[in-house]
């Protein structure tokens, strides 16, 4: 992934090390499968709520980076953009 991302990802999901980072807190063997349920939640194939983030970026253009976060319990989706705030890289909700 893109070098130089902040240590904490959008909504505190992931770190930007991998492009698609779901199954937060599930440990090894996570498969990043997402099912959207009739109640609005998103779950993995085992029925666990599945929260995470997808990062999108161009090599060498870190401030054009975007992310989309998903909350498993509600299915809420948020868009993010990476900005520089006084030289500190920060994810800002769009």
PDB file as gemmi writes it, atoms N, CA and C in Angstrom:
CRYST1    1.000    1.000    1.000  90.00  90.00  90.00 P 1                      
ATOM      1  N   UNK A   1       0.838  -1.184   0.000  1.00  0.00           N  
ATOM      2  CA  UNK A   1       0.000   0.000   0.000  1.00  0.00           C  
ATOM      3  C   UNK A   1       0.875   1.238   0.000  1.00  0.00           C  
ATOM      4  N   UNK A   2       0.298   2.368   0.125  1.00  0.00           N  
ATOM      5  CA  UNK A   2       0.974   3.660   0.087  1.00  0.00           C  
ATOM      6  C   UNK A   2       1.792   3.900   1.363  1.00  0.00           C  
ATOM      7  N   UNK A   3       3.057   4.198   1.227  1.00  0.00           N  
ATOM      8  CA  UNK A   3       3.884   4.527   2.392  1.00  0.00           C  
ATOM      9  C   UNK A   3       3.516   5.924   2.884  1.00  0.00           C  
ATOM     10  N   UNK A   4       3.519   6.102   4.200  1.00  0.00           N  
ATOM     11  CA  UNK A   4       3.289   7.420   4.767  1.00  0.00           C  
ATOM     12  C   UNK A   4       1.897   7.679   5.292  1.00  0.00           C  
ATOM     13  N   UNK A   5       1.023   6.674   5.281  1.00  0.00           N  
ATOM     14  CA  UNK A   5      -0.314   6.863   5.852  1.00  0.00           C  
ATOM     15  C   UNK A   5      -0.197   7.044   7.367  1.00  0.00           C  
ATOM     16  N   UNK A   6      -1.161   7.735   7.979  1.00  0.00           N  
ATOM     17  CA  UNK A   6      -1.167   7.837   9.441  1.00  0.00           C  
ATOM     18  C   UNK A   6      -1.284   6.444  10.073  1.00  0.00           C  
ATOM     19  N   UNK A   7      -0.826   6.322  11.306  1.00  0.00           N  
ATOM     20  CA  UNK A   7      -0.852   5.026  11.996  1.00  0.00           C  
ATOM     21  C   UNK A   7      -2.269   4.537  12.266  1.00  0.00           C  
ATOM     22  N   UNK A   8      -3.214   5.447  12.371  1.00  0.00           N  
ATOM     23  CA  UNK A   8      -4.608   5.083  12.620  1.00  0.00           C  
ATOM     24  C   UNK A   8      -5.438   5.394  11.390  1.00  0.00           C  
ATOM     25  N   UNK A   9      -6.196   4.415  10.921  1.00  0.00           N  
ATOM     26  CA  UNK A   9      -7.022   4.591   9.734  1.00  0.00           C  
ATOM     27  C   UNK A   9      -8.336   5.297  10.033  1.00  0.00           C  
ATOM     28  N   UNK A  10      -9.114   5.558   9.001  1.00  0.00           N  
ATOM     29  CA  UNK A  10     -10.418   6.188   9.165  1.00  0.00           C  
ATOM     30  C   UNK A  10     -11.309   5.382  10.115  1.00  0.00           C  
ATOM     31  N   UNK A  11     -12.003   6.063  11.010  1.00  0.00           N  
ATOM     32  CA  UNK A  11     -12.860   5.426  12.017  1.00  0.00           C  
ATOM     33  C   UNK A  11     -12.098   4.407  12.852  1.00  0.00           C  
ATOM     34  N   UNK A  12     -10.779   4.565  12.928  1.00  0.00           N  
ATOM     35  CA  UNK A  12      -9.894   3.660  13.678  1.00  0.00           C  
ATOM     36  C   UNK A  12      -9.921   2.230  13.147  1.00  0.00           C  
ATOM     37  N   UNK A  13     -10.204   2.069  11.852  1.00  0.00           N  
ATOM     38  CA  UNK A  13     -10.171   0.762  11.206  1.00  0.00           C  
ATOM     39  C   UNK A  13      -8.904   0.669  10.371  1.00  0.00           C  
ATOM     40  N   UNK A  14      -8.067  -0.284  10.645  1.00  0.00           N  
ATOM     41  CA  UNK A  14      -6.895  -0.541   9.828  1.00  0.00           C  
ATOM     42  C   UNK A  14      -5.804   0.502   9.976  1.00  0.00           C  
ATOM     43  N   UNK A  15      -4.743   0.285   9.199  1.00  0.00           N  
ATOM     44  CA  UNK A  15      -3.586   1.175   9.234  1.00  0.00           C  
ATOM     45  C   UNK A  15      -3.108   1.550   7.832  1.00  0.00           C  
ATOM     46  N   UNK A  16      -3.759   1.041   6.803  1.00  0.00           N  
ATOM     47  CA  UNK A  16      -3.335   1.322   5.437  1.00  0.00           C  
ATOM     48  C   UNK A  16      -2.284   0.368   4.929  1.00  0.00           C  
ATOM     49  N   UNK A  17      -1.967  -0.663   5.697  1.00  0.00           N  
ATOM     50  CA  UNK A  17      -0.957  -1.631   5.256  1.00  0.00           C  
ATOM     51  C   UNK A  17      -1.494  -2.477   4.107  1.00  0.00           C  
ATOM     52  N   UNK A  18      -2.793  -2.795   4.163  1.00  0.00           N  
ATOM     53  CA  UNK A  18      -3.432  -3.533   3.069  1.00  0.00           C  
ATOM     54  C   UNK A  18      -4.567  -2.688   2.494  1.00  0.00           C  
ATOM     55  N   UNK A  19      -4.868  -2.873   1.214  1.00  0.00           N  
ATOM     56  CA  UNK A  19      -5.884  -2.067   0.540  1.00  0.00           C  
ATOM     57  C   UNK A  19      -7.295  -2.312   1.054  1.00  0.00           C  
ATOM     58  N   UNK A  20      -7.633  -3.556   1.282  1.00  0.00           N  
ATOM     59  CA  UNK A  20      -8.966  -3.925   1.759  1.00  0.00           C  
ATOM     60  C   UNK A  20      -8.776  -4.545   3.130  1.00  0.00           C  
ATOM     61  N   UNK A  21      -9.261  -3.863   4.157  1.00  0.00           N  
ATOM     62  CA  UNK A  21      -8.970  -4.260   5.530  1.00  0.00           C  
ATOM     63  C   UNK A  21     -10.267  -4.407   6.325  1.00  0.00           C  
ATOM     64  N   UNK A  22     -10.894  -5.580   6.221  1.00  0.00           N  
ATOM     65  CA  UNK A  22     -12.121  -5.885   6.965  1.00  0.00           C  
ATOM     66  C   UNK A  22     -11.829  -6.963   7.994  1.00  0.00           C  
ATOM     67  N   UNK A  23     -12.871  -7.471   8.633  1.00  0.00           N  
ATOM     68  CA  UNK A  23     -12.736  -8.445   9.723  1.00  0.00           C  
ATOM     69  C   UNK A  23     -11.864  -7.876  10.833  1.00  0.00           C  
ATOM     70  N   UNK A  24     -12.118  -6.628  11.212  1.00  0.00           N  
ATOM     71  CA  UNK A  24     -11.346  -5.979  12.269  1.00  0.00           C  
ATOM     72  C   UNK A  24     -11.453  -6.769  13.569  1.00  0.00           C  
ATOM     73  N   UNK A  25     -10.313  -7.078  14.169  1.00  0.00           N  
ATOM     74  CA  UNK A  25     -10.268  -7.782  15.441  1.00  0.00           C  
ATOM     75  C   UNK A  25     -10.543  -9.270  15.353  1.00  0.00           C  
ATOM     76  N   UNK A  26     -10.579  -9.825  14.150  1.00  0.00           N  
ATOM     77  CA  UNK A  26     -10.898 -11.249  14.010  1.00  0.00           C  
ATOM     78  C   UNK A  26      -9.663 -12.141  14.017  1.00  0.00           C  
ATOM     79  N   UNK A  27      -8.470 -11.587  13.941  1.00  0.00           N  
ATOM     80  CA  UNK A  27      -7.250 -12.384  14.002  1.00  0.00           C  
ATOM     81  C   UNK A  27      -6.891 -13.010  12.668  1.00  0.00           C  
ATOM     82  N   UNK A  28      -6.002 -13.981  12.725  1.00  0.00           N  
ATOM     83  CA  UNK A  28      -5.526 -14.647  11.512  1.00  0.00           C  
ATOM     84  C   UNK A  28      -6.644 -15.431  10.847  1.00  0.00           C  
ATOM     85  N   UNK A  29      -6.568 -15.545   9.557  1.00  0.00           N  
ATOM     86  CA  UNK A  29      -7.565 -16.303   8.818  1.00  0.00           C  
ATOM     87  C   UNK A  29      -8.741 -15.462   8.351  1.00  0.00           C  
ATOM     88  N   UNK A  30      -8.675 -14.161   8.574  1.00  0.00           N  
ATOM     89  CA  UNK A  30      -9.745 -13.281   8.106  1.00  0.00           C  
ATOM     90  C   UNK A  30      -9.815 -13.343   6.589  1.00  0.00           C  
ATOM     91  N   UNK A  31     -11.043 -13.327   6.072  1.00  0.00           N  
ATOM     92  CA  UNK A  31     -11.207 -13.518   4.633  1.00  0.00           C  
ATOM     93  C   UNK A  31     -11.754 -12.299   3.918  1.00  0.00           C  
ATOM     94  N   UNK A  32     -12.107 -11.245   4.633  1.00  0.00           N  
ATOM     95  CA  UNK A  32     -12.623 -10.018   4.034  1.00  0.00           C  
ATOM     96  C   UNK A  32     -13.903 -10.228   3.244  1.00  0.00           C  
ATOM     97  N   UNK A  33     -14.719 -11.201   3.617  1.00  0.00           N  
ATOM     98  CA  UNK A  33     -16.024 -11.382   2.990  1.00  0.00           C  
ATOM     99  C   UNK A  33     -17.037 -10.502   3.703  1.00  0.00           C  
ATOM    100  N   UNK A  34     -17.908  -9.858   2.930  1.00  0.00           N  
ATOM    101  CA  UNK A  34     -18.920  -8.989   3.515  1.00  0.00           C  
ATOM    102  C   UNK A  34     -20.271  -9.359   2.933  1.00  0.00           C  
ATOM    103  N   UNK A  35     -21.243  -9.557   3.829  1.00  0.00           N  
ATOM    104  CA  UNK A  35     -22.627  -9.786   3.401  1.00  0.00           C  
ATOM    105  C   UNK A  35     -23.462  -8.668   4.013  1.00  0.00           C  
ATOM    106  N   UNK A  36     -24.262  -8.013   3.179  1.00  0.00           N  
ATOM    107  CA  UNK A  36     -25.157  -6.986   3.683  1.00  0.00           C  
ATOM    108  C   UNK A  36     -26.488  -7.650   4.003  1.00  0.00           C  
ATOM    109  N   UNK A  37     -26.916  -7.496   5.243  1.00  0.00           N  
ATOM    110  CA  UNK A  37     -28.087  -8.199   5.755  1.00  0.00           C  
ATOM    111  C   UNK A  37     -29.345  -7.323   5.664  1.00  0.00           C  
ATOM    112  N   UNK A  38     -30.534  -7.926   5.710  1.00  0.00           N  
ATOM    113  CA  UNK A  38     -31.785  -7.162   5.626  1.00  0.00           C  
ATOM    114  C   UNK A  38     -31.946  -6.122   6.731  1.00  0.00           C  
ATOM    115  N   UNK A  39     -31.318  -6.329   7.891  1.00  0.00           N  
ATOM    116  CA  UNK A  39     -31.434  -5.352   8.979  1.00  0.00           C  
ATOM    117  C   UNK A  39     -30.486  -4.171   8.807  1.00  0.00           C  
ATOM    118  N   UNK A  40     -29.705  -4.146   7.717  1.00  0.00           N  
ATOM    119  CA  UNK A  40     -28.789  -3.048   7.437  1.00  0.00           C  
ATOM    120  C   UNK A  40     -27.363  -3.310   7.871  1.00  0.00           C  
ATOM    121  N   UNK A  41     -27.133  -4.351   8.643  1.00  0.00           N  
ATOM    122  CA  UNK A  41     -25.782  -4.643   9.115  1.00  0.00           C  
ATOM    123  C   UNK A  41     -24.951  -5.294   8.010  1.00  0.00           C  
ATOM    124  N   UNK A  42     -23.631  -5.313   8.237  1.00  0.00           N  
ATOM    125  CA  UNK A  42     -22.750  -6.080   7.360  1.00  0.00           C  
ATOM    126  C   UNK A  42     -22.057  -7.130   8.216  1.00  0.00           C  
ATOM    127  N   UNK A  43     -22.015  -8.354   7.709  1.00  0.00           N  
ATOM    128  CA  UNK A  43     -21.481  -9.471   8.484  1.00  0.00           C  
ATOM    129  C   UNK A  43     -20.529 -10.288   7.629  1.00  0.00           C  
ATOM    130  N   UNK A  44     -19.675 -11.061   8.312  1.00  0.00           N  
ATOM    131  CA  UNK A  44     -18.823 -12.003   7.582  1.00  0.00           C  
ATOM    132  C   UNK A  44     -19.604 -13.300   7.385  1.00  0.00           C  
ATOM    133  N   UNK A  45     -18.973 -14.287   6.792  1.00  0.00           N  
ATOM    134  CA  UNK A  45     -19.665 -15.539   6.480  1.00  0.00           C  
ATOM    135  C   UNK A  45     -20.004 -16.360   7.720  1.00  0.00           C  
ATOM    136  N   UNK A  46     -19.440 -15.996   8.884  1.00  0.00           N  
ATOM    137  CA  UNK A  46     -19.731 -16.696  10.131  1.00  0.00           C  
ATOM    138  C   UNK A  46     -20.803 -15.991  10.954  1.00  0.00           C  
ATOM    139  N   UNK A  47     -21.340 -14.881  10.451  1.00  0.00           N  
ATOM    140  CA  UNK A  47     -22.379 -14.140  11.160  1.00  0.00           C  
ATOM    141  C   UNK A  47     -21.863 -13.083  12.114  1.00  0.00           C  
ATOM    142  N   UNK A  48     -20.548 -12.820  12.105  1.00  0.00           N  
ATOM    143  CA  UNK A  48     -19.973 -11.763  12.942  1.00  0.00           C  
ATOM    144  C   UNK A  48     -20.142 -10.420  12.237  1.00  0.00           C  
ATOM    145  N   UNK A  49     -20.422  -9.358  13.004  1.00  0.00           N  
ATOM    146  CA  UNK A  49     -20.457  -8.025  12.405  1.00  0.00           C  
ATOM    147  C   UNK A  49     -19.096  -7.739  11.799  1.00  0.00           C  
ATOM    148  N   UNK A  50     -19.081  -7.171  10.604  1.00  0.00           N  
ATOM    149  CA  UNK A  50     -17.846  -6.991   9.854  1.00  0.00           C  
ATOM    150  C   UNK A  50     -17.631  -5.520   9.530  1.00  0.00           C  
ATOM    151  N   UNK A  51     -16.724  -4.887  10.245  1.00  0.00           N  
ATOM    152  CA  UNK A  51     -16.357  -3.497  10.009  1.00  0.00           C  
ATOM    153  C   UNK A  51     -15.000  -3.449   9.329  1.00  0.00           C  
ATOM    154  N   UNK A  52     -14.746  -2.372   8.589  1.00  0.00           N  
ATOM    155  CA  UNK A  52     -13.444  -2.237   7.959  1.00  0.00           C  
ATOM    156  C   UNK A  52     -13.362  -1.042   7.053  1.00  0.00           C  
ATOM    157  N   UNK A  53     -12.308  -1.031   6.255  1.00  0.00           N  
ATOM    158  CA  UNK A  53     -12.029   0.115   5.390  1.00  0.00           C  
ATOM    159  C   UNK A  53     -11.378  -0.355   4.086  1.00  0.00           C  
ATOM    160  N   UNK A  54     -11.666   0.384   3.024  1.00  0.00           N  
ATOM    161  CA  UNK A  54     -11.026   0.178   1.725  1.00  0.00           C  
ATOM    162  C   UNK A  54     -10.234   1.447   1.409  1.00  0.00           C  
ATOM    163  N   UNK A  55      -8.955   1.293   1.096  1.00  0.00           N  
ATOM    164  CA  UNK A  55      -8.084   2.417   0.754  1.00  0.00           C  
ATOM    165  C   UNK A  55      -7.881   2.484  -0.755  1.00  0.00           C  
ATOM    166  N   UNK A  56      -7.889   3.710  -1.295  1.00  0.00           N  
ATOM    167  CA  UNK A  56      -7.619   3.924  -2.715  1.00  0.00           C  
ATOM    168  C   UNK A  56      -6.576   5.028  -2.837  1.00  0.00           C  
ATOM    169  N   UNK A  57      -5.538   4.767  -3.635  1.00  0.00           N  
ATOM    170  CA  UNK A  57      -4.442   5.715  -3.708  1.00  0.00           C  
ATOM    171  C   UNK A  57      -3.660   5.519  -4.999  1.00  0.00           C  
ATOM    172  N   UNK A  58      -2.942   6.577  -5.389  1.00  0.00           N  
ATOM    173  CA  UNK A  58      -2.008   6.476  -6.514  1.00  0.00           C  
ATOM    174  C   UNK A  58      -0.593   6.540  -5.962  1.00  0.00           C  
ATOM    175  N   UNK A  59       0.278   5.703  -6.466  1.00  0.00           N  
ATOM    176  CA  UNK A  59       1.666   5.684  -6.020  1.00  0.00           C  
ATOM    177  C   UNK A  59       2.288   7.067  -6.190  1.00  0.00           C  
ATOM    178  N   UNK A  60       2.930   7.538  -5.129  1.00  0.00           N  
ATOM    179  CA  UNK A  60       3.626   8.812  -5.176  1.00  0.00           C  
ATOM    180  C   UNK A  60       2.723  10.027  -5.052  1.00  0.00           C  
ATOM    181  N   UNK A  61       1.442   9.851  -4.836  1.00  0.00           N  
ATOM    182  CA  UNK A  61       0.489  10.965  -4.738  1.00  0.00           C  
ATOM    183  C   UNK A  61      -0.368  10.770  -3.484  1.00  0.00           C  
ATOM    184  N   UNK A  62       0.272  10.808  -2.327  1.00  0.00           N  
ATOM    185  CA  UNK A  62      -0.393  10.441  -1.077  1.00  0.00           C  
ATOM    186  C   UNK A  62      -1.588  11.330  -0.751  1.00  0.00           C  
ATOM    187  N   UNK A  63      -1.530  12.615  -1.099  1.00  0.00           N  
ATOM    188  CA  UNK A  63      -2.639  13.502  -0.744  1.00  0.00           C  
ATOM    189  C   UNK A  63      -3.820  13.408  -1.704  1.00  0.00           C  
ATOM    190  N   UNK A  64      -3.764  12.487  -2.625  1.00  0.00           N  
ATOM    191  CA  UNK A  64      -4.921  12.172  -3.459  1.00  0.00           C  
ATOM    192  C   UNK A  64      -5.594  10.886  -2.958  1.00  0.00           C  
ATOM    193  N   UNK A  65      -5.168  10.388  -1.809  1.00  0.00           N  
ATOM    194  CA  UNK A  65      -5.680   9.136  -1.255  1.00  0.00           C  
ATOM    195  C   UNK A  65      -7.091   9.315  -0.711  1.00  0.00           C  
ATOM    196  N   UNK A  66      -7.879   8.264  -0.879  1.00  0.00           N  
ATOM    197  CA  UNK A  66      -9.253   8.228  -0.378  1.00  0.00           C  
ATOM    198  C   UNK A  66      -9.453   6.918   0.365  1.00  0.00           C  
ATOM    199  N   UNK A  67     -10.499   6.881   1.167  1.00  0.00           N  
ATOM    200  CA  UNK A  67     -10.854   5.654   1.880  1.00  0.00           C  
ATOM    201  C   UNK A  67     -12.366   5.627   2.072  1.00  0.00           C  
ATOM    202  N   UNK A  68     -12.904   4.415   2.206  1.00  0.00           N  
ATOM    203  CA  UNK A  68     -14.313   4.221   2.513  1.00  0.00           C  
ATOM    204  C   UNK A  68     -14.378   3.273   3.704  1.00  0.00           C  
ATOM    205  N   UNK A  69     -15.025   3.717   4.783  1.00  0.00           N  
ATOM    206  CA  UNK A  69     -15.161   2.867   5.963  1.00  0.00           C  
ATOM    207  C   UNK A  69     -16.591   2.349   6.064  1.00  0.00           C  
ATOM    208  N   UNK A  70     -16.728   1.179   6.677  1.00  0.00           N  
ATOM    209  CA  UNK A  70     -18.019   0.518   6.835  1.00  0.00           C  
ATOM    210  C   UNK A  70     -18.147   0.009   8.268  1.00  0.00           C  
ATOM    211  N   UNK A  71     -19.237   0.388   8.942  1.00  0.00           N  
ATOM    212  CA  UNK A  71     -19.523  -0.108  10.288  1.00  0.00           C  
ATOM    213  C   UNK A  71     -20.416  -1.326  10.178  1.00  0.00           C  
ATOM    214  N   UNK A  72     -19.976  -2.445  10.735  1.00  0.00           N  
ATOM    215  CA  UNK A  72     -20.715  -3.698  10.629  1.00  0.00           C  
ATOM    216  C   UNK A  72     -22.081  -3.681  11.281  1.00  0.00           C  
ATOM    217  N   UNK A  73     -22.198  -3.064  12.445  1.00  0.00           N  
ATOM    218  CA  UNK A  73     -23.465  -3.117  13.173  1.00  0.00           C  
ATOM    219  C   UNK A  73     -24.583  -2.355  12.490  1.00  0.00           C  
ATOM    220  N   UNK A  74     -24.243  -1.296  11.762  1.00  0.00           N  
ATOM    221  CA  UNK A  74     -25.271  -0.450  11.142  1.00  0.00           C  
ATOM    222  C   UNK A  74     -25.220  -0.464   9.619  1.00  0.00           C  
ATOM    223  N   UNK A  75     -24.112  -0.892   9.034  1.00  0.00           N  
ATOM    224  CA  UNK A  75     -23.943  -0.817   7.593  1.00  0.00           C  
ATOM    225  C   UNK A  75     -23.630   0.595   7.123  1.00  0.00           C  
ATOM    226  N   UNK A  76     -23.338   1.499   8.075  1.00  0.00           N  
ATOM    227  CA  UNK A  76     -23.041   2.896   7.718  1.00  0.00           C  
ATOM    228  C   UNK A  76     -21.723   2.973   6.962  1.00  0.00           C  
ATOM    229  N   UNK A  77     -21.731   3.748   5.884  1.00  0.00           N  
ATOM    230  CA  UNK A  77     -20.558   3.930   5.036  1.00  0.00           C  
ATOM    231  C   UNK A  77     -20.150   5.398   5.094  1.00  0.00           C  
ATOM    232  N   UNK A  78     -18.840   5.640   5.206  1.00  0.00           N  
ATOM    233  CA  UNK A  78     -18.322   7.012   5.197  1.00  0.00           C  
ATOM    234  C   UNK A  78     -17.163   7.114   4.223  1.00  0.00           C  
ATOM    235  N   UNK A  79     -17.077   8.261   3.553  1.00  0.00           N  
ATOM    236  CA  UNK A  79     -15.964   8.549   2.658  1.00  0.00           C  
ATOM    237  C   UNK A  79     -14.939   9.421   3.353  1.00  0.00           C  
ATOM    238  N   UNK A  80     -13.660   9.225   3.041  1.00  0.00           N  
ATOM    239  CA  UNK A  80     -12.556   9.939   3.675  1.00  0.00           C  
ATOM    240  C   UNK A  80     -11.541  10.405   2.639  1.00  0.00           C  
ATOM    241  N   UNK A  81     -10.834  11.475   2.973  1.00  0.00           N  
ATOM    242  CA  UNK A  81      -9.746  11.993   2.148  1.00  0.00           C  
ATOM    243  C   UNK A  81      -8.565  12.278   3.067  1.00  0.00           C  
ATOM    244  N   UNK A  82      -7.354  12.004   2.595  1.00  0.00           N  
ATOM    245  CA  UNK A  82      -6.155  12.274   3.389  1.00  0.00           C  
ATOM    246  C   UNK A  82      -5.726  13.717   3.158  1.00  0.00           C  
ATOM    247  N   UNK A  83      -5.623  14.491   4.234  1.00  0.00           N  
ATOM    248  CA  UNK A  83      -5.203  15.888   4.181  1.00  0.00           C  
ATOM    249  C   UNK A  83      -3.986  16.097   5.061  1.00  0.00           C  
ATOM    250  N   UNK A  84      -3.331  17.240   4.868  1.00  0.00           N  
ATOM    251  CA  UNK A  84      -2.232  17.647   5.729  1.00  0.00           C  
ATOM    252  C   UNK A  84      -2.719  18.802   6.592  1.00  0.00           C  
ATOM    253  N   UNK A  85      -2.685  18.611   7.903  1.00  0.00           N  
ATOM    254  CA  UNK A  85      -3.082  19.647   8.846  1.00  0.00           C  
ATOM    255  C   UNK A  85      -1.835  20.084   9.608  1.00  0.00           C  
ATOM    256  N   UNK A  86      -1.247  21.222   9.213  1.00  0.00           N  
ATOM    257  CA  UNK A  86       0.018  21.715   9.800  1.00  0.00           C  
ATOM    258  C   UNK A  86       1.112  20.662   9.712  1.00  0.00           C  
ATOM    259  N   UNK A  87       1.168  19.966   8.579  1.00  0.00           N  
ATOM    260  CA  UNK A  87       2.204  18.960   8.343  1.00  0.00           C  
ATOM    261  C   UNK A  87       1.888  17.583   8.895  1.00  0.00           C  
ATOM    262  N   UNK A  88       0.729  17.433   9.546  1.00  0.00           N  
ATOM    263  CA  UNK A  88       0.318  16.145  10.092  1.00  0.00           C  
ATOM    264  C   UNK A  88      -0.716  15.527   9.178  1.00  0.00           C  
ATOM    265  N   UNK A  89      -0.439  14.324   8.697  1.00  0.00           N  
ATOM    266  CA  UNK A  89      -1.393  13.638   7.811  1.00  0.00           C  
ATOM    267  C   UNK A  89      -2.599  13.176   8.612  1.00  0.00           C  
ATOM    268  N   UNK A  90      -3.799  13.549   8.135  1.00  0.00           N  
ATOM    269  CA  UNK A  90      -5.039  13.271   8.856  1.00  0.00           C  
ATOM    270  C   UNK A  90      -6.123  12.846   7.887  1.00  0.00           C  
ATOM    271  N   UNK A  91      -6.870  11.802   8.253  1.00  0.00           N  
ATOM    272  CA  UNK A  91      -8.044  11.405   7.465  1.00  0.00           C  
ATOM    273  C   UNK A  91      -9.197  12.328   7.821  1.00  0.00           C  
ATOM    274  N   UNK A  92      -9.804  12.947   6.806  1.00  0.00           N  
ATOM    275  CA  UNK A  92     -10.902  13.882   7.002  1.00  0.00           C  
ATOM    276  C   UNK A  92     -12.135  13.317   6.301  1.00  0.00           C  
ATOM    277  N   UNK A  93     -13.250  13.284   7.049  1.00  0.00           N  
ATOM    278  CA  UNK A  93     -14.491  12.745   6.464  1.00  0.00           C  
ATOM    279  C   UNK A  93     -14.988  13.668   5.361  1.00  0.00           C  
ATOM    280  N   UNK A  94     -15.456  13.074   4.271  1.00  0.00           N  
ATOM    281  CA  UNK A  94     -15.983  13.837   3.138  1.00  0.00           C  
ATOM    282  C   UNK A  94     -17.465  13.908   3.174  1.00  0.00           C  
TER     283      UNK A  94                                                      
END                                                                             
